[in-house]
Amino acid sequence: MSFSSGPVVFFFVFIVIFAIVIANVANLINNLSLSQGSYGDGKHKRLEQNNVVRIDDSTEHLMWFVQVSDIHISLFSDKERIDQFREFTSRILDIIKPDVVLASGDLTDARDNNIFGSRQYIGEWEAYRKAIDDSGVLNRTVWMDIRGNHDNFNVAGSKSDSDLFIEYSVQGKTNPRAYMKQIQKGSEKYTFIAVDACLKPKGPKRPFNFIGVLSQNDTNYLRQLADAARKNGGNYTIWFGHYPTSCIITGDTGSYGLRRLIGEYDESFAYLCGHLHNFGGSVPRMFTLQQDGFLELELGDWKRFRWFRLGAIDHGLFSFVDTHHNDFPIVLVTNPKNYMFNIPHREHPNLQKDSTHIRILAFSTAPINNCSVRINSEEWKNCTKINDRLFVVKWNPHLYASGVHSLEVNVVDGDGKQRLTTQEFSLDGTRTQFDTMARITLMSDATTVFKVFFGFAVSFCVVPLVFFRVWHILTQVGWTSRPRAVGIVRRLWILSTINRITIPIIIYCLYLAVGPWSIVEVVDGHTGYVFYHGIYLNNGYIPNALSCLYGFFQLMLCQLPMTFIFATLVNRRYCKYMGIKRTSTGSTLWGKITHAPFVIIVLVEIVLAVVFAIDYGFVALLLSPFRMWSVIMNVVLWCLAKNIPYESLRPAVQVWGDRKNSYQVDSHRDL
């Protein structure tokens, strides 16, 4: 067997590894097409009943609610956040008058003034509860709050003094975990099920508290709540929690377990969540229709952007609009609804086609003076005001029976504030794709994705060194020949022959995949062992998939570049030993600049180590192979590579030495 080109083989190995990663990720998000009829089992008895109410101009069969998420009330930053939250609970909610308010987690910030440490601050919880109590909102609506991961930072247990959610939240004392509320309005019952996936029995400090977990008991209890709601005559169900389903581990089935559970109930319209903050606003429409037949809708945060959501169920149609604090008028078209959010097999297919009126909810700080609509740039039609919030106009849906159409709504209030809303609708089942990034984020399983990428990083750091070492041995015994190529192939080849550098790198990378990364006080007074997959604490286990992501970045952005730096240094020593001519500027300054990548990476690792020490103490840093030991190892290996004895290069000379003085190596390309 003979190889004519080393780079071909090297990149072939890389492609194989990368293909495995892509295949795993693709498997997680397969079948993401949103073609009609691909959801559910088609056995939806509720839709087969003959008591479907026709959509007209009635005020009956209509309910609306508000969701707010990631409030992050803080004692140390953005004082306007709590002031505007007080305004939200009093003035804004008094204008909208929702039947239910959903506060879906991260009610408080729970971070220290230095932003690195984390613990529960009673002052933040007092501010949250005072804003609610002083507004009197609890006398006007049902307030349903639930914990987020920030509300669970450094919590020693559900009965500990640090679990301030129980003491200061609205629902904590009676419903410390998952719970269900039913709202009777007219002849219909609307069910809201709160999903608490916070880590238990203890809540670790940041950053070990990001992924949610539902045990089998938690899942069984949620099923009991849903069964009780159905048995009690619930017509429509909205599920909500802090974490997206992709960030919740459900038993052995990952994210998919919760989705299957929600999908079992055909009255379930949507799962509402927060947590991801729309990736800092980069994915503002983080919505999708899950394969199990319900909408999953992540809401942007109150913390930075002051988002909140107005949702409504009108004659069996679910619709919503996300808006900013004090951004009036708020306009929500409930029929015909935005075709992106049609829910096949959950909403009756003839509701919109057989309706008699376009229906609009409008709210503002002053009375609505004018509401008008037009379809497909036709003439504007003035709406009839049914009450202060509901506006309707007759229409003939059969004129728009096929294709996609545009509906414009213009609302003007008494203060002259105007809102022009445009949305597309379809009555024949035509669908559109959700944002690709949103679908990948909400429909995949974050835990599996993080583990796949961590495995890729370990493989990419270890496999090339092992591969070239094996190739070197085969070349020495005459079973194959070395490649003609030089450059990076020769550098990695030479490095792979130097045990004192290669073996520590391989051991370190493999250790991250099997050994504890650190021994830290995960919760005040409770020490745990942190592995890439989770934390062992007090004879218990807490999954912690985010560690895989940290490991991925540590290996790909620090350790892998370090390996190439070491390869470059030993190649320089090899060239000097072999008398290979190297073109050079001769500048001492240039020689120093070529070490800049090493200096930058080490400084970054030191900064991360200091942050770790601030969070968990100096002793924890000393017991952290993941952080401190890697800095020490890389500095030592850099010194070795820079001054490697010529005797250590003899194995490489045996293979590469026959072309002495035949290479011209450009020193500008060494790094």
C-alpha positions as CSV (number, residue, x, y, z in Angstrom):
1,M,0.0,0.0,0.0
2,S,1.4,3.4,-1.0
3,F,0.2,6.9,-0.5
4,S,1.1,9.5,-3.2
5,S,-0.3,12.4,-1.3
6,G,-0.4,12.9,2.4
7,P,-2.9,15.9,2.4
8,V,-5.4,13.8,0.5
9,V,-5.4,11.2,3.2
10,F,-5.4,13.8,6.0
11,F,-8.3,15.7,4.6
12,F,-10.1,12.5,3.9
13,V,-10.0,11.7,7.6
14,F,-11.3,15.1,8.4
15,I,-14.1,14.8,5.9
16,V,-15.2,11.4,7.4
17,I,-15.3,12.8,10.9
18,F,-17.1,15.9,9.8
19,A,-19.6,13.9,7.8
20,I,-20.3,11.9,11.0
21,V,-21.1,15.1,12.8
22,I,-23.3,16.4,10.0
23,A,-25.1,13.1,9.8
24,N,-25.9,13.2,13.5
25,V,-27.1,16.7,13.4
26,A,-29.2,16.1,10.3
27,N,-30.7,13.1,12.0
28,L,-31.8,15.4,14.8
29,I,-33.7,17.8,12.6
30,N,-34.9,15.5,9.8
31,N,-38.3,15.8,8.4
32,L,-38.6,19.5,9.2
33,S,-40.8,20.2,6.1
34,L,-44.0,21.7,7.1
35,S,-46.3,20.1,4.5
36,Q,-49.9,19.9,5.6
37,G,-51.0,16.6,7.0
38,S,-47.7,15.5,8.3
39,Y,-48.5,16.0,11.9
40,G,-50.3,13.8,14.4
41,D,-52.1,10.6,13.9
42,G,-55.2,12.0,12.3
43,K,-57.4,10.8,15.1
44,H,-58.7,14.0,16.6
45,K,-62.1,13.4,18.0
46,R,-62.5,16.9,19.1
47,L,-62.5,18.1,15.5
48,E,-64.9,15.5,14.5
49,Q,-67.6,16.8,16.8
50,N,-70.5,18.7,15.3
51,N,-70.5,21.5,17.9
52,V,-68.0,23.7,16.1
53,V,-69.1,27.3,16.5
54,R,-69.1,29.5,13.4
55,I,-66.9,32.6,13.5
56,D,-69.1,35.7,13.4
57,D,-69.2,39.0,15.2
58,S,-70.0,37.6,18.6
59,T,-68.0,38.4,21.7
60,E,-68.4,34.8,22.9
61,H,-65.8,32.1,22.5
62,L,-63.0,34.6,22.9
63,M,-60.2,34.6,25.5
64,W,-56.9,36.4,25.5
65,F,-53.8,36.2,27.7
66,V,-50.3,37.8,28.1
67,Q,-46.9,36.1,28.4
68,V,-43.7,37.8,29.7
69,S,-40.4,36.0,30.1
70,D,-36.8,36.5,31.3
71,I,-37.6,39.6,33.4
72,H,-34.2,39.3,35.2
73,I,-35.0,41.8,37.9
74,S,-31.5,42.8,39.2
75,L,-30.1,44.8,42.1
76,F,-27.0,45.7,40.1
77,S,-27.9,46.6,36.6
78,D,-30.5,48.4,34.5
79,K,-32.6,50.1,37.1
80,E,-35.3,50.9,34.5
81,R,-36.0,47.2,34.1
82,I,-37.9,47.0,37.4
83,D,-39.5,50.5,37.0
84,Q,-40.9,49.5,33.6
85,F,-42.0,46.1,35.0
86,R,-44.0,48.0,37.6
87,E,-45.6,50.0,34.8
88,F,-46.3,46.8,32.9
89,T,-48.1,45.1,35.9
90,S,-50.2,48.1,36.6
91,R,-50.9,50.3,33.6
92,I,-50.2,48.0,30.6
93,L,-52.1,45.0,32.0
94,D,-54.9,47.3,33.0
95,I,-55.3,48.4,29.4
96,I,-55.1,44.8,27.9
97,K,-57.1,43.2,30.8
98,P,-56.0,39.6,30.0
99,D,-57.6,36.6,31.6
100,V,-54.2,35.1,32.4
101,V,-50.7,36.3,32.7
102,L,-47.9,33.8,32.1
103,A,-44.5,34.7,33.6
104,S,-42.3,32.0,32.1
105,G,-39.1,32.0,34.2
106,D,-36.0,33.9,35.0
107,L,-38.0,36.3,37.1
108,T,-34.8,37.5,38.8
109,D,-31.3,37.8,37.6
110,A,-29.5,36.2,40.6
111,R,-26.0,37.3,39.5
112,D,-23.4,39.1,41.6
113,N,-22.3,42.6,40.9
114,N,-19.2,41.3,39.1
115,I,-21.6,39.3,36.8
116,F,-19.6,36.1,37.3
117,G,-20.9,34.8,40.6
118,S,-24.5,33.7,41.1
119,R,-26.8,33.4,44.1
120,Q,-30.4,34.3,45.1
121,Y,-30.9,37.9,46.3
122,I,-33.9,38.5,48.5
123,G,-34.0,42.1,47.3
124,E,-34.7,41.0,43.7
125,W,-37.5,38.7,44.8
126,E,-39.0,41.4,47.0
127,A,-39.0,43.8,44.1
128,Y,-40.7,41.3,41.8
129,R,-43.4,40.5,44.3
130,K,-43.9,44.1,45.3
131,A,-44.5,45.2,41.7
132,I,-47.2,42.6,41.4
133,D,-48.9,43.3,44.8
134,D,-48.8,47.1,44.5
135,S,-50.4,47.0,41.0
136,G,-53.4,45.0,42.2
137,V,-53.1,42.8,39.1
138,L,-53.9,39.7,41.1
139,N,-57.4,41.1,41.7
140,R,-57.9,41.4,37.9
141,T,-56.3,38.3,36.4
142,V,-54.8,34.9,37.1
143,W,-51.0,35.3,37.4
144,M,-49.1,32.1,36.6
145,D,-45.3,32.2,37.2
146,I,-42.7,29.5,37.0
147,R,-39.0,29.2,37.7
148,G,-36.2,29.7,35.2
149,N,-32.6,28.6,35.6
150,H,-31.6,32.0,37.1
151,D,-34.3,31.5,39.7
152,N,-32.6,28.2,40.5
153,F,-29.0,29.4,40.7
154,N,-27.2,28.2,43.9
155,V,-30.4,26.8,45.5
156,A,-29.6,24.1,48.0
157,G,-33.0,22.4,47.8
158,S,-36.8,23.0,47.7
159,K,-37.0,23.4,51.5
160,S,-33.9,25.5,51.9
161,D,-33.7,29.2,52.7
162,S,-32.2,29.8,49.3
163,D,-35.3,28.7,47.4
164,L,-36.9,32.2,47.3
165,F,-39.3,31.3,44.5
166,I,-41.5,29.4,47.0
167,E,-41.6,32.4,49.3
168,Y,-42.0,35.3,46.9
169,S,-43.5,34.1,43.7
170,V,-47.3,34.1,43.2
171,Q,-47.6,30.3,42.7
172,G,-44.6,29.1,44.6
173,K,-46.3,28.3,47.9
174,T,-49.1,26.2,46.4
175,N,-47.4,25.1,43.2
176,P,-43.6,24.9,43.7
177,R,-43.2,22.8,40.5
178,A,-45.5,21.9,37.6
179,Y,-49.1,22.8,37.9
180,M,-52.3,23.4,35.9
181,K,-55.0,26.1,35.9
182,Q,-58.3,26.1,34.1
183,I,-60.1,29.3,33.1
184,Q,-63.9,29.1,32.5
185,K,-65.1,31.8,30.1
186,G,-68.5,31.5,28.7
187,S,-69.2,27.9,27.7
188,E,-65.5,27.0,27.3
189,K,-62.7,26.0,29.5
190,Y,-59.1,27.1,28.7
191,T,-56.3,25.1,30.3
192,F,-52.8,26.4,31.1
193,I,-50.1,23.8,32.1
194,A,-46.9,25.1,33.6
195,V,-43.8,22.9,33.0
196,D,-41.0,23.3,35.5
197,A,-37.8,21.6,34.2
198,C,-35.4,23.3,36.6
199,L,-32.6,21.1,37.9
200,K,-33.3,19.4,41.2
201,P,-32.9,18.5,44.0
202,K,-30.3,21.3,44.0
203,G,-29.8,24.1,41.6
204,P,-26.1,24.5,40.6
205,K,-24.4,27.9,40.2
206,R,-23.8,29.2,36.8
207,P,-22.5,28.1,34.3
208,F,-23.6,24.5,35.3
209,N,-27.3,25.4,35.2
210,F,-28.5,25.8,31.6
211,I,-30.2,22.6,30.4
212,G,-33.5,21.6,32.0
213,V,-34.4,18.0,33.1
214,L,-37.8,16.2,33.5
215,S,-37.6,12.9,35.4
216,Q,-40.0,10.1,34.6
217,N,-42.0,11.2,37.7
218,D,-42.2,14.7,36.4
219,T,-43.4,13.5,33.0
220,N,-46.0,11.2,34.7
221,Y,-47.3,14.2,36.7
222,L,-47.6,16.4,33.7
223,R,-49.6,13.6,32.0
224,Q,-51.9,13.5,35.1
225,L,-52.4,17.3,34.8
226,A,-53.3,17.0,31.1
227,D,-55.6,14.0,31.8
228,A,-57.3,15.9,34.6
229,A,-57.9,19.0,32.3
230,R,-59.4,16.8,29.6
231,K,-61.6,14.9,32.1
232,N,-62.8,18.3,33.5
233,G,-64.0,19.4,30.0
234,G,-61.0,21.5,28.9
235,N,-61.5,22.7,25.4
236,Y,-58.1,24.2,24.6
237,T,-54.7,23.8,26.2
238,I,-51.6,26.1,26.3
239,W,-48.4,24.7,27.7
240,F,-45.7,27.0,28.9
241,G,-42.3,26.7,30.6
242,H,-39.0,28.4,30.7
243,Y,-36.8,26.1,28.6
244,P,-37.5,25.4,24.9
245,T,-38.2,21.6,24.4
246,S,-34.8,21.3,22.7
247,C,-33.2,22.3,26.0
248,I,-35.0,19.8,28.2
249,I,-33.9,16.3,28.8
250,T,-36.9,14.0,29.3
251,G,-35.8,10.6,30.6
252,D,-34.0,8.5,28.0
253,T,-35.8,10.2,25.1
254,G,-34.1,13.6,25.3
255,S,-36.1,16.6,24.1
256,Y,-38.5,14.4,22.2
257,G,-40.2,13.0,25.3
258,L,-41.8,16.3,26.2
259,R,-42.9,16.9,22.6
260,R,-44.5,13.5,22.4
261,L,-46.3,14.1,25.7
262,I,-47.8,17.5,24.5
263,G,-48.6,16.0,21.1
264,E,-50.7,13.2,22.7
265,Y,-53.4,15.8,23.5
266,D,-55.1,17.2,20.4
267,E,-56.4,20.1,22.4
268,S,-52.8,21.3,22.9
269,F,-52.3,24.3,20.7
270,A,-48.9,25.6,21.7
271,Y,-45.9,25.4,24.0
272,L,-44.6,28.9,25.0
273,C,-41.1,29.4,26.4
274,G,-38.2,31.8,26.8
275,H,-34.6,31.2,28.0
276,L,-32.7,31.7,24.7
277,H,-33.4,35.5,24.5
278,N,-33.9,35.1,20.7
279,F,-30.1,34.6,20.6
280,G,-29.6,38.2,21.6
281,G,-32.1,39.3,19.1
282,S,-30.4,37.7,16.1
283,V,-33.4,35.3,15.6
284,P,-36.4,37.5,16.4
285,R,-38.9,35.0,15.2
286,M,-38.0,31.8,17.0
287,F,-41.1,29.8,16.1
288,T,-41.8,26.4,14.7
289,L,-44.5,23.8,14.3
290,Q,-43.2,20.6,16.0
291,Q,-43.6,17.2,14.3
292,D,-46.0,16.3,17.1
293,G,-48.5,18.9,15.8
294,F,-48.2,21.9,18.2
295,L,-46.6,25.3,17.8
296,E,-43.5,26.1,19.9
297,L,-43.0,29.8,20.3
298,E,-39.9,31.3,22.1
299,L,-40.5,34.8,23.4
300,G,-37.8,37.5,23.4
301,D,-36.7,38.8,26.8
302,W,-38.0,41.6,29.0
303,K,-34.5,42.0,30.4
304,R,-33.1,43.8,27.4
305,F,-35.8,44.3,24.8
306,R,-38.9,44.6,26.9
307,W,-40.8,42.0,24.9
308,F,-44.2,40.6,25.9
309,R,-46.7,38.4,24.0
310,L,-50.4,38.9,23.5
311,G,-52.1,35.5,22.7
312,A,-55.8,34.7,22.0
313,I,-58.0,31.8,21.3
314,D,-61.0,33.0,19.2
315,H,-63.6,30.4,18.3
316,G,-61.0,27.7,18.3
317,L,-58.3,29.6,16.5
318,F,-55.0,30.4,18.3
319,S,-53.2,33.5,17.3
320,F,-50.6,35.8,18.9
321,V,-48.5,38.9,18.4
322,D,-45.2,39.8,20.1
323,T,-44.7,43.5,21.0
324,H,-42.6,45.9,23.0
325,H,-43.4,47.7,26.2
326,N,-45.4,50.9,25.6
327,D,-45.5,50.2,21.9
328,F,-49.2,51.0,21.2
329,P,-51.6,50.4,19.6
330,I,-51.3,46.6,19.8
331,V,-53.2,44.9,17.0
332,L,-53.9,41.1,16.9
333,V,-55.9,39.7,13.9
334,T,-57.6,36.5,15.1
335,N,-59.5,35.7,11.9
336,P,-58.2,35.1,9.3
337,K,-55.0,34.2,11.2
338,N,-51.4,34.4,9.9
339,Y,-51.1,31.3,7.7
340,M,-47.6,30.6,9.1
341,F,-49.3,29.6,12.4
342,N,-52.1,27.5,11.2
343,I,-52.1,24.2,13.3
344,P,-53.2,21.2,11.1
345,H,-55.4,18.7,13.0
346,R,-55.7,21.0,16.0
347,E,-57.8,23.8,14.5
348,H,-60.9,22.9,12.6
349,P,-60.1,23.2,8.8
350,N,-63.4,24.9,8.0
351,L,-63.3,27.6,10.8
352,Q,-61.7,30.3,8.6
353,K,-63.3,29.2,5.3
354,D,-66.9,29.3,6.8
355,S,-66.4,32.5,8.9
356,T,-68.6,35.5,8.3
357,H,-66.3,38.2,9.8
358,I,-62.7,39.4,9.9
359,R,-62.0,39.8,13.6
360,I,-59.4,42.1,15.3
361,L,-58.4,42.8,18.8
362,A,-56.9,46.3,19.4
363,F,-55.6,47.9,22.5
364,S,-54.1,51.3,23.2
365,T,-53.6,54.0,25.8
366,A,-56.5,56.0,24.3
367,P,-59.8,54.8,22.8
368,I,-59.6,53.4,19.3
369,N,-61.1,56.0,16.9
370,N,-60.7,54.1,13.6
371,C,-60.1,50.5,12.5
372,S,-60.1,49.6,8.8
373,V,-58.9,46.7,6.7
374,R,-58.2,45.8,3.1
375,I,-57.3,42.6,1.3
376,N,-54.9,42.4,-1.6
377,S,-54.7,46.1,-2.0
378,E,-58.5,46.3,-2.5
379,E,-60.5,49.2,-1.1
380,W,-60.3,49.9,2.6
381,K,-63.3,48.9,4.7
382,N,-64.2,50.4,8.0
383,C,-64.6,47.9,10.9
384,T,-67.6,47.7,13.3
385,K,-66.7,48.3,16.9
386,I,-68.3,45.5,19.0
387,N,-66.7,46.7,22.2
388,D,-63.6,48.6,23.3
389,R,-61.3,45.8,22.1
390,L,-63.1,43.8,19.4
391,F,-63.5,45.1,15.9
392,V,-65.1,43.2,13.0
393,V,-65.9,43.5,9.3
394,K,-68.0,41.3,7.1
395,W,-66.2,39.4,4.4
396,N,-66.7,36.6,1.9
397,P,-63.9,34.0,2.4
398,H,-64.9,32.1,-0.7
399,L,-63.3,34.9,-2.8
400,Y,-60.0,34.0,-1.2
401,A,-60.4,30.2,-1.2
402,S,-57.0,29.4,-2.9
403,G,-53.5,30.8,-2.6
404,V,-51.9,33.2,-0.2
405,H,-53.5,36.6,0.4
406,S,-52.4,39.8,2.2
407,L,-54.5,41.4,4.9
408,E,-53.8,45.0,6.0
409,V,-55.2,46.5,9.2
410,N,-54.9,50.2,10.1
411,V,-55.7,51.3,13.7
412,V,-55.7,54.8,15.0
413,D,-56.3,55.8,18.6
414,G,-57.6,59.0,20.1
415,D,-54.1,60.4,20.7
416,G,-53.3,59.9,17.0
417,K,-51.0,56.9,17.5
418,Q,-51.3,54.6,14.5
419,R,-50.5,51.0,13.8
420,L,-50.5,49.5,10.3
421,T,-50.3,45.7,10.4
422,T,-49.9,43.4,7.5
423,Q,-50.1,39.6,7.5
424,E,-50.7,36.9,5.0
425,F,-53.4,34.2,5.2
426,S,-54.4,31.1,3.4
427,L,-57.6,29.2,3.4
428,D,-56.5,26.1,1.4
429,G,-53.9,24.8,3.7
430,T,-50.9,26.4,2.0
431,R,-48.0,26.7,4.4
432,T,-44.7,28.5,4.5
433,Q,-41.4,27.6,6.1
434,F,-40.3,28.9,9.5
435,D,-36.9,30.5,9.8
436,T,-34.2,27.8,9.3
437,M,-32.3,28.8,12.4
438,A,-35.4,28.8,14.5
439,R,-36.4,25.3,13.3
440,I,-32.9,23.9,14.0
441,T,-32.9,25.4,17.5
442,L,-36.4,24.4,18.5
443,M,-36.7,21.0,16.8
444,S,-33.3,19.5,17.6
445,D,-32.0,18.1,20.9
446,A,-29.4,20.5,22.3
447,T,-28.0,17.8,24.6
448,T,-27.2,15.4,21.7
449,V,-25.9,18.2,19.5
450,F,-23.5,19.4,22.2
451,K,-22.3,15.9,22.8
452,V,-21.7,15.3,19.1
453,F,-19.7,18.5,18.7
454,F,-17.6,17.7,21.8
455,G,-16.9,14.2,20.4
456,F,-15.9,15.8,17.1
457,A,-13.5,18.2,18.9
458,V,-11.9,15.4,20.8
459,S,-11.5,13.3,17.6
460,F,-10.1,16.2,15.6
461,C,-7.5,16.9,18.3
462,V,-6.4,13.3,18.7
463,V,-6.9,11.5,15.4
464,P,-4.4,13.5,13.2
465,L,-1.6,12.9,15.7
466,V,-2.4,9.2,16.0
467,F,-2.9,8.9,12.3
468,F,0.5,10.4,11.4
469,R,2.2,8.4,14.1
470,V,0.8,5.2,12.7
471,W,1.8,6.3,9.2
472,H,5.3,7.0,10.4
473,I,5.7,3.5,11.9
474,L,4.4,1.9,8.7
475,T,6.9,4.0,6.7
476,Q,9.8,2.9,9.0
477,V,9.0,-0.8,8.4
478,G,8.7,-0.3,4.7
479,W,5.0,-1.0,4.4
480,T,4.3,2.4,2.8
481,S,6.0,5.6,1.8
482,R,6.0,9.1,3.2
483,P,4.1,11.7,1.2
484,R,5.7,14.2,-1.1
485,A,3.9,17.1,0.4
486,V,5.5,19.4,3.0
487,G,3.9,22.2,5.0
488,I,1.3,21.2,7.6
489,V,1.6,17.5,6.8
490,R,5.3,17.4,7.6
491,R,4.9,19.5,10.7
492,L,2.2,17.3,12.2
493,W,4.2,14.2,11.2
494,I,7.3,15.5,13.0
495,L,5.3,16.5,16.0
496,S,3.6,13.0,16.2
497,T,7.0,11.4,16.5
498,I,7.9,13.4,19.7
499,N,6.4,11.5,22.6
500,R,7.1,14.2,25.3
501,I,4.8,16.6,23.4
502,T,2.3,14.3,21.6
503,I,1.4,12.0,24.5
504,P,0.4,14.8,27.0
505,I,-1.8,16.4,24.3
506,I,-3.5,13.1,23.6
507,I,-3.9,12.2,27.3
508,Y,-5.4,15.7,28.1
509,C,-7.9,15.5,25.3
510,L,-9.0,11.9,26.2
511,Y,-9.1,12.8,29.8
512,L,-11.7,15.5,29.1
513,A,-13.9,12.8,27.7
514,V,-13.6,10.5,30.7
515,G,-12.3,12.2,33.8
516,P,-13.7,14.9,36.1
517,W,-13.0,18.4,34.8
518,S,-13.0,20.0,38.2
519,I,-14.0,19.5,41.9
520,V,-16.0,22.5,42.9
521,E,-18.6,23.8,45.3
522,V,-21.5,23.5,42.9
523,V,-23.9,24.8,45.4
524,D,-22.8,26.7,48.5
525,G,-21.9,24.0,51.1
526,H,-22.1,21.1,48.6
527,T,-19.1,19.9,46.6
528,G,-19.5,18.1,43.3
529,Y,-17.5,16.5,40.6
530,V,-18.0,18.0,37.1
531,F,-17.7,15.8,34.1
532,Y,-18.4,16.7,30.5
533,H,-21.9,15.1,30.7
534,G,-23.0,16.2,34.1
535,I,-22.3,16.7,37.8
536,Y,-22.1,14.1,40.6
537,L,-23.3,15.8,43.8
538,N,-24.2,14.2,47.1
539,N,-24.5,10.7,45.7
540,G,-26.8,12.1,43.0
541,Y,-26.4,13.0,39.4
542,I,-27.3,16.3,37.6
543,P,-27.1,16.3,33.7
544,N,-25.1,19.3,32.4
545,A,-24.9,19.1,28.7
546,L,-23.6,22.7,28.4
547,S,-20.2,21.4,29.6
548,C,-19.9,19.7,26.2
549,L,-20.1,23.1,24.5
550,Y,-17.4,24.5,26.8
551,G,-15.3,21.5,26.0
552,F,-15.8,22.0,22.3
553,F,-14.6,25.6,22.4
554,Q,-11.7,24.7,24.7
555,L,-10.4,22.1,22.3
556,M,-11.2,23.8,19.0
557,L,-10.2,27.3,19.9
558,C,-7.4,26.7,22.3
559,Q,-6.0,23.1,22.2
560,L,-6.1,22.6,18.5
561,P,-4.4,25.9,17.6
562,M,-1.8,25.1,20.3
563,T,-1.1,21.8,18.5
564,F,-0.4,23.6,15.3
565,I,1.9,26.0,17.1
566,F,3.9,23.2,18.6
567,A,4.1,21.6,15.2
568,T,5.5,24.8,13.8
569,L,8.1,25.1,16.5
570,V,9.4,21.6,16.2
571,N,9.5,22.0,12.4
572,R,11.8,25.0,12.9
573,R,14.1,23.0,15.0
574,Y,14.0,20.2,12.4
575,C,14.9,22.7,9.6
576,K,17.8,24.0,11.7
577,Y,19.0,20.5,12.5
578,M,18.8,19.4,8.8
579,G,20.4,22.6,7.5
580,I,17.3,23.4,5.5
581,K,17.4,26.9,4.2
582,R,14.6,29.2,5.4
583,T,13.9,32.5,3.8
584,S,13.6,35.1,6.5
585,T,13.4,38.9,7.0
586,G,16.1,38.6,9.6
587,S,14.0,40.8,11.8
588,T,14.1,40.2,15.6
589,L,10.7,41.9,15.8
590,W,9.3,39.4,13.3
591,G,10.5,36.5,15.4
592,K,8.7,37.9,18.4
593,I,5.5,38.5,16.5
594,T,5.4,34.9,15.3
595,H,4.8,33.9,19.0
596,A,1.8,36.2,19.3
597,P,-0.8,33.4,18.7
598,F,0.6,31.4,21.6
599,V,0.6,34.5,23.9
600,I,-3.0,35.4,22.9
601,I,-4.3,31.8,23.5
602,V,-2.5,31.5,26.9
603,L,-3.9,34.9,28.0
604,V,-7.4,33.9,27.1
605,E,-7.0,30.7,29.0
606,I,-5.6,32.6,32.0
607,V,-8.6,35.0,31.9
608,L,-11.0,32.1,31.8
609,A,-9.1,30.5,34.7
610,V,-9.4,33.7,36.7
611,V,-13.1,33.9,36.1
612,F,-13.4,30.3,37.2
613,A,-11.5,31.2,40.4
614,I,-13.8,34.1,41.1
615,D,-16.8,31.9,40.7
616,Y,-15.6,28.9,42.7
617,G,-12.4,29.8,44.6
618,F,-8.7,29.3,44.2
619,V,-8.8,25.8,45.5
620,A,-11.3,24.7,42.9
621,L,-9.1,26.3,40.2
622,L,-6.1,24.2,41.4
623,L,-8.3,21.1,41.2
624,S,-9.5,21.9,37.7
625,P,-7.7,20.0,34.9
626,F,-10.1,21.7,32.4
627,R,-8.9,25.2,33.2
628,M,-5.7,25.5,35.2
629,W,-3.9,22.3,34.2
630,S,-4.3,23.1,30.5
631,V,-2.6,26.5,30.9
632,I,0.4,24.8,32.7
633,M,0.6,22.0,30.2
634,N,0.6,24.3,27.2
635,V,3.2,26.6,28.6
636,V,5.5,23.6,29.4
637,L,4.9,22.0,26.0
638,W,5.6,25.3,24.3
639,C,9.0,25.6,26.0
640,L,9.8,22.0,25.1
641,A,8.8,22.5,21.4
642,K,10.8,25.7,21.2
643,N,13.9,24.0,22.5
644,I,13.4,20.4,21.6
645,P,16.7,18.4,21.7
646,Y,17.9,17.3,18.3
647,E,18.0,13.7,19.5
648,S,14.2,13.8,19.7
649,L,14.1,14.6,16.0
650,R,16.0,11.6,14.8
651,P,12.8,9.5,14.2
652,A,11.6,12.2,11.9
653,V,15.0,12.4,10.2
654,Q,14.9,8.7,9.4
655,V,11.8,9.4,7.2
656,W,12.3,12.9,6.0
657,G,16.1,13.3,6.0
658,D,16.8,12.0,2.5
659,R,15.9,15.3,1.0
660,K,18.3,17.5,3.0
661,N,18.5,21.1,1.7
662,S,15.9,20.4,-0.9
663,Y,13.1,22.5,0.7
664,Q,12.8,26.3,0.9
665,V,10.5,27.1,3.9
666,D,9.0,30.6,4.0
667,S,9.2,31.7,7.6
668,H,6.2,34.0,7.0
669,R,4.1,30.9,6.7
670,D,5.4,29.1,9.8
671,L,2.4,30.2,11.9
